[in-house]
Amino acid sequence: MGKGRETIDALREWGLTLPGAHLKSPWPGHSDLAVNDKTFAYLSTDDAFRMSAKLRYTSEVALELPYAAPTPYGLGKSGWVTFTPGDDAIPDLAQLKDWIEESYRAQAPKKRVSELDARG
């Protein structure tokens, strides 16, 4: 297993600790994170690192990265960013978690966000 797969697996595991988070697999090759059936992180299932997140506040900065692009299928217009770095360019786990949390906050109901904030 490569670094990309290990990182995605760690993000998926961490993402499932967010209030109300569950797995959603809308099509083959994905095991995504969702809350109330709304996806907040698209995560690949193969060895290559691929992740998409809805970044309302940081999309412009994220899109400056050489391995970031607006998410296809019109999602990029809503702030979704897809990351496809090689194993040698995968951002640190803390940065990736920040992006996933930002996306979670954009997609989750206020009650779930309040639960997350109450954790401290």
Buried (B, 14 or more C-beta within 10 A) or exposed (E): EEBBBBBBBEBBEBBEEBBBBEEBEEEEEBBBBBBEEEBBBBBBBEEBBBBBBBBEEBBEEBBEEEBBBBBEEEBBEEBBBBBBBEBEEBBEEEEBBBBBBBBBBBBBEEEBBEBBEEEE
